[in-house]
Amino acid sequence: MTTTITLNNGIEMPVLGIGTYILSSSAAENSVYWALQEGYRLIDTACIYGNEQGVGRAIRRAISEGIAARDEIFVTTKMWTADFDHGDAAINASLKKLGLDYIDLMILHHSQPRNDVKAYQAMEKAVQDGRLRAVGLSNYYTPEDFDRLVRQINIRPVLLQNETQPYYQSRRMKEHIRQYGTVLESWYPFGGADNTMFGNTKNKETLFADPVISSIAKANGKTPAQILLRWQLQTGNVVIPGSSKEAHIRENYEVFGFTLSHDEMEQIDALDHNERFSSY
């Protein structure tokens, strides 16, 4: 299985990366450094996470030690909604905190109809002057909302980063964005840092404990986490699991040496309830 995907602007992006949501700057620094040592080349952060500086330190350290060259590392960050009226300044602030000359992908963190087009246009300008290589969106959950923005911009989003996991498989959005060449990326592939249960729904199983996931894991001699990631990759999604533990970071990367069968994929596909873990 290939480890990269070609985006609609011709740029290659790794299909498996490390996310840094809820990690402190120092924890993110450790996790990103370990990930780069392990072979990861996709790093995901965001302004609102407050850890761009730690992520940047890890990247620069890995480069200085010869672990990876800058052009081998795909760095994603996100512009927060409070900065949408000041997009150009937000881009420069992220560059400064990361300590990088350019960012591979910047994403608008949430839909905000009153000014997200303005923010996206600031990112388009940054693509033109070389500060960004690509632009995308996160947390746009309806075709109507996605199209509202796309009709008003020039550079099509390369990627849509939404909650996507077996209980909420984003099929409608994935099919809709295909016409733009936009790729779906999954955050929350495990249901959150603590494998969060559903709130008030009847199903109290976590993804790791789901009998379908656990039985497929046992049959393949893999962990539930590895089965969840492998399912994402075979579905055609980019995926960014997060962890602050070196052993888990290593485990999450060991998903390229096996394949789920057609029947196993169908079993996981059948888990879709259109139920999300998150409310944002």
N, C-alpha and C positions, 0 to 999 in steps of 0.2 A: 504494500500500500504506500502511495506517495505521502510524503510528510509536509507537502506544501500545496497551496491552491493558487491559481492565477486570478487576480481580482479584475474587475471590469476596466481598470486603467492599465493593465498589463503587468502590474507589480506582483511578485511572488510573496505570499504570506504563509507562514507555518500554520498548520491546522490544529496544533496542540500547543498551548502556552500555559503560563502561570498567572493567576489572578492575585491581586493584593488587597482586595476589599477587606475592611476592618483590621488590617495589620497596621501597627505603629510604624513609624519611619524606620526604626532600628530593626524591627521584625521583618519588615519588607526588604530591607537591605540584605539580611541573612538569607531570606527565602529566594530572592532573585539571584543572589550569588550562587547558592546551592543549585538552583535550577539551571543556570548557565553552565556550571560544572557538569551537570548531568547530561546536558545536550539540548535543553530547551533553547529556542531562539525567538519565541514570542513572549513579550512581557506586557501585562495590562495593569495600568494604574489609573488614577483620576485626581483631579484637583481636590475634590471634596474628601478624598480619602486622607489627605494630609500627609502622604508618604512619598510624594514625588522626589523629594531630596534624597531619601534613603534608597529609592529605586535607582536614581541617577548615580549614587555612590557605588552601588553594586555593579552597575553596567561599566562604569569607568574602571573599577578595580579589575573586573574580568578582562576588559580590553588590555589594560596595562600588564596583566599577567599572561597574555597570549591565549587565553581560553577561547576568545571569539573576537573577530574584527567587528568594528561598528556596522559595516554594511551587511553583516550576517545576522544582526539582531534587529528584530521588528518591534518597535516600541509604540504602544498605544496609550494615549491618555484621553481624558474627557473634559469638556468645558462645562462647568456647573451653571445651572439656570440663573443664579444671581449675577453671573458675568455676561449674560447674553447681550446686554446693551453696550458692553465694552469688550467685544470679542477680540479685537486686535491686541489690546493690553493683556487679556487673559492668555492668549497664545504666547506672547512674549514672557509672561510670568511663568508659564509651564516650562518653556525652554530654559529659563534661568534656573528654576528649581531642579530640573533634571540635569542641568549642566551639559546640554547637548546642542549641537549646531542645527539639528533638524529633528522633527518628530515624524515617524513613519505614518501614523494614523491618529487623527484627532476626531473625536466623536462628540456630538451634542448629547449630554447625559440624559435629558428627558425632553419630551414634547412640551413646548410652551408656546402656544399659537400667537401670543401677542408680540413676541420678538425673536422666535427661533430662526425665522428666515434671515433676519438681520445678522444673527450670530453665525449662521451657516455661510452667508456671503463674506463675512470676515475670514472664515476658514478658506473659502475659495481664493481669496486674495493671497492668503499665506501659501497656498499651493503654487500660485503663479510666481511668487517671489522665492520659493524654495524652502521656506520654513517648515512646511508640511509636505508630505508626499501623497497623502490620501485623506479623504474625509468620509465620515459615516454618521450613523444615528444609533441611539439606544433608547429603549423604552417607548417605542411607537408601536402600539398594539392593534391598530386597525388599518386596513387599506386606505380608508378615507383620510385618516390623519397623515399617513405616509405620503399619499398623493398630494395632499394640500401643500406640503412643503416642496416636494419634487417639482411641482408645476411652476414654482417661483425661483428655482435656482438653475445653475448651468452645469455644474459637475455632479453627476449622479453619485449617490452614496455607494461606496464599495461594499459596505457591510452594515447590517442591522444587528445590534447586540441586544437581545431580549432574554428574559427568563425562558428557558427551554429545557425540559426534562421529561421523562417518560409519562408523567401524569398530565403534562401540558406540553404538547409536542409542536406547537406553533405551525401546524400544517397550512392553515389558511394564509398566514403572513408569508411563509416560505414560498408558497406557490405564487402569491401576488408579486413579491419582489423579484421573482425570477425574470420577469420581463425587462427589468432594469439591469440585469446582470449583478444584482446585489446579493451578497452571501449572508447567510444566517450564522450568527455566532451565539453560543449558549453561555450565559452566566447562570450561576446556581445549578450546575449539573448534578450536584449531590443534595440539593434542597437546602443549602445554607451551611454556614460554618459548623453548626451543631446538628446537622442533619434534621432540620426543623420539621416538626409535624404540622399537618394542616390545622388551621385554627378551629373553626366550628363545624367542619365537615365530619361525616361519619367515619371516614377512613382515617384511622390513627396510625397506620403503618408508615414508617419512614421508608425512603427508597432503599436503603441498605438492608432493611428487614423484610422488604416485599418478597413474598415466597417465590415469585417468578424470577426476580433478580438473584436471590440467594441460591436458588436451585441451579440456575445457569452458571453462576460463579462456581459452585461445587463441581458441576459436570466438567468445567474447563480447567479446574485447578487454579482459579483466579479469585481475586477479591471482588466484592460487589462494586467497589469503586472502579476497578479496571473494567468490569462489564459495562457499567454506565458510560464510561468514557469511550469504550470500543463501539458501543451502540451509537453514540453521537457521531463518531468519525465515519462509521459505515452508512449513517443516514446522510452524510454529506455536510455536516455542520462543523464549524470551527468551535473549539471548546477551551475554556480557560479555568480549570480547577485551581482553587487557592489552598494553600497550607502554610503553616509556620513550622512544620516538622520535616526535617530532612528525609526521614524514612518514607514519609507519605509522598513527598515530592518525587522521590526516586520511584516509588510504586506507581504513581500516576503516569510516569513516562514509559512504563514497561507495557505498552498496549499495542505495539506495532508488530509483535511476533506471533499473534494468533488472530483468528477470524471467527466471528459468530456465524453460525449456520443460518440458512434462510429461515428455517423453522424457529430458531432462537430469536432472530430479528422480528419475526411475526409475533411471537409471544410478547416481546417488549412493546412492539407497536400497539398491541391490543390493550395496553395499560392506560391509554390516553383517556382521561376523564374531562379534559378541558378545565382542570383545577390547578391553580397556581399556589405556590408556597408564600409568595410575597404579595404585598398590596401596592407596590410602587413600580 
